[in-house]
Amino acid sequence: MSNTRNFSGKVVLITGSSSGIGAEAAIEFSRLGANVAITGRNDRNLSSVAQQVVNVSPKGLKPLQVVADISKPEDCNRLIDETIKSFGKLDVLVNNAGYGYGVRSVLDPDILSKYENLMNTNVRSVIYLTHLSVKHLEKTKGNIINISSVAGLKPVSYLINLILFIKITIKTIDVNNFPYLYLHMLEKNIFNIYATILLLLI
Ligand SMILES: NC(=O)c1ccc[n+]([C@@H]2O[C@H](COP(=O)([O-])OP(=O)(O)OC[C@H]3O[C@@H](n4cnc5c(N)ncnc54)[C@H](OP(=O)(O)O)[C@@H]3O)[C@@H](O)[C@H]2O)c1
């Protein structure tokens, strides 16, 4: 399907544009005439995407390349500052950077550092970049696009569920004499939240 929208004169910042969905989005926005700011931690990948962005731009516009780790607030500051310094405005922020793997086992000895990195990358950066961008987007009547996942709607960490299921079921039946709690949670599809809280209690 061909996209005929015209983004000439627009400035689009796409996080996580050194590969995957973000890279393809940057290339597509450039093809539609936009000035794009691309970013990621991997400098080499970023340069490769930058070349593709120039190649498809109708006016041969070069992207702004910012090597940044968005889990770090100071890098987020620099990303927005450099975008505004280079292009003078911002029309679209695409919060795309993130990853889906994380804590695979509740017994992982690095559980806290992995949890913090996941949250700082997938959640905190989106909140902070949005905070930094809003004053610029208000001026241009711009937009924010957040790339999410079905995993954000329905938890998919089966291994952790299984471990918690066994522990909680045993505990609730044997110790608390409350076997229907788990069935209720299953029925309501709220197992993950409750399971996590319950694990902390038992
Ligand atoms: N592909 C899917 O099937 C799928 C499904 C559901 C949701 N999603 C979501 O869609 C988004 C893109 O996924 P994708 O498949 O295109 O992933 P990908 O190819 O792994 O790309 C992820 C991008 O995020 C960047 N990134 C990760 N951590 C970062 C950090 N701390 N600081 C700066 N940049 C960081 C990576 O850049 P560097 O490595 O250069 O830092 C890379 O450019 C993600 O948010 C993902 O959760 C994807």
The ligand as an SDF file (V2000), in Angstrom:
LIG
                    3D

 48 52  0  0  0  0  0  0  0  0999 V2000
    8.8750   -6.5970   16.6150 N   0  0  0  0  0  0  0  0  0  0  0  0
    7.7700   -6.9840   17.2540 C   0  0  0  0  0  0  0  0  0  0  0  0
    7.1610   -8.0240   16.9440 O   0  0  0  0  0  0  0  0  0  0  0  0
    7.2200   -6.1460   18.3810 C   0  0  0  0  0  0  0  0  0  0  0  0
    6.0670   -6.5730   19.0190 C   0  0  0  0  0  0  0  0  0  0  0  0
    5.5300   -5.8160   20.0380 C   0  0  0  0  0  0  0  0  0  0  0  0
    6.1440   -4.6380   20.4140 C   0  0  0  0  0  0  0  0  0  0  0  0
    7.2650   -4.2290   19.7890 N   0  0  0  0  0  0  0  0  0  0  0  0
    7.8790   -2.9690   20.2470 C   0  0  0  0  0  0  0  0  0  0  0  0
    8.2260   -2.1800   19.1270 O   0  0  0  0  0  0  0  0  0  0  0  0
    9.4130   -1.4450   19.4170 C   0  0  0  0  0  0  0  0  0  0  0  0
   10.4500   -1.7190   18.3350 C   0  0  0  0  0  0  0  0  0  0  0  0
   10.6670   -3.1140   18.2690 O   0  0  0  0  0  0  0  0  0  0  0  0
   11.6200   -3.7740   17.1890 P   0  0  0  0  0  0  0  0  0  0  0  0
   11.1410   -5.1470   16.9730 O   0  0  0  0  0  0  0  0  0  0  0  0
   11.7910   -2.8750   16.0170 O   0  0  0  0  0  0  0  0  0  0  0  0
   12.9620   -3.8740   18.0650 O   0  0  0  0  0  0  0  0  0  0  0  0
   14.4950   -3.7730   17.6730 P   0  0  0  0  0  0  0  0  0  0  0  0
   14.7390   -4.0840   16.2440 O   0  0  0  0  0  0  0  0  0  0  0  0
   15.2320   -4.5430   18.7250 O   0  0  0  0  0  0  0  0  0  0  0  0
   14.7680   -2.2230   17.8770 O   0  0  0  0  0  0  0  0  0  0  0  0
   14.7520   -1.6560   19.1380 C   0  0  0  0  0  0  0  0  0  0  0  0
   15.3140   -0.2690   19.0280 C   0  0  0  0  0  0  0  0  0  0  0  0
   15.2920    0.3100   20.3220 O   0  0  0  0  0  0  0  0  0  0  0  0
   16.5850    0.8230   20.6020 C   0  0  0  0  0  0  0  0  0  0  0  0
   16.8500    0.7920   22.0210 N   0  0  0  0  0  0  0  0  0  0  0  0
   16.6580   -0.2480   22.8880 C   0  0  0  0  0  0  0  0  0  0  0  0
   17.0530    0.1110   24.1090 N   0  0  0  0  0  0  0  0  0  0  0  0
   17.4970    1.4040   24.0240 C   0  0  0  0  0  0  0  0  0  0  0  0
   18.0610    2.3140   24.9530 C   0  0  0  0  0  0  0  0  0  0  0  0
   18.2490    2.0060   26.2310 N   0  0  0  0  0  0  0  0  0  0  0  0
   18.4150    3.5430   24.5100 N   0  0  0  0  0  0  0  0  0  0  0  0
   18.2410    3.8790   23.2140 C   0  0  0  0  0  0  0  0  0  0  0  0
   17.7310    3.0570   22.2850 N   0  0  0  0  0  0  0  0  0  0  0  0
   17.3710    1.8290   22.6960 C   0  0  0  0  0  0  0  0  0  0  0  0
   17.5430   -0.0350   19.8110 C   0  0  0  0  0  0  0  0  0  0  0  0
   18.7050    0.7020   19.5150 O   0  0  0  0  0  0  0  0  0  0  0  0
   20.1830    0.3610   20.0260 P   0  0  0  0  0  0  0  0  0  0  0  0
   20.2980   -1.1070   20.1810 O   0  0  0  0  0  0  0  0  0  0  0  0
   21.0530    0.9600   18.9570 O   0  0  0  0  0  0  0  0  0  0  0  0
   20.2940    1.1040   21.3030 O   0  0  0  0  0  0  0  0  0  0  0  0
   16.7580   -0.2710   18.5340 C   0  0  0  0  0  0  0  0  0  0  0  0
   16.9360    0.8020   17.6450 O   0  0  0  0  0  0  0  0  0  0  0  0
    9.8640   -1.8650   20.8080 C   0  0  0  0  0  0  0  0  0  0  0  0
    9.4170   -0.9210   21.7560 O   0  0  0  0  0  0  0  0  0  0  0  0
    9.1900   -3.1980   21.0040 C   0  0  0  0  0  0  0  0  0  0  0  0
    8.9300   -3.4810   22.3810 O   0  0  0  0  0  0  0  0  0  0  0  0
    7.8130   -4.9580   18.8010 C   0  0  0  0  0  0  0  0  0  0  0  0
  1  2  1  0
  2  3  2  0
  2  4  1  0
  4  5  1  0
  4 48  2  0
  5  6  2  0
  6  7  1  0
  7  8  2  0
  8  9  1  0
  8 48  1  0
  9 10  1  0
  9 46  1  0
 10 11  1  0
 11 12  1  0
 11 44  1  0
 12 13  1  0
 13 14  1  0
 14 15  2  0
 14 16  1  0
 14 17  1  0
 17 18  1  0
 18 19  2  0
 18 20  1  0
 18 21  1  0
 21 22  1  0
 22 23  1  0
 23 24  1  0
 23 42  1  0
 24 25  1  0
 25 26  1  0
 25 36  1  0
 26 27  1  0
 26 35  1  0
 27 28  2  0
 28 29  1  0
 29 30  1  0
 29 35  2  0
 30 31  1  0
 30 32  2  0
 32 33  1  0
 33 34  2  0
 34 35  1  0
 36 37  1  0
 36 42  1  0
 37 38  1  0
 38 39  2  0
 38 40  1  0
 38 41  1  0
 42 43  1  0
 44 45  1  0
 44 46  1  0
 46 47  1  0
M  CHG  2   8   1  16  -1
M  END
$$$$
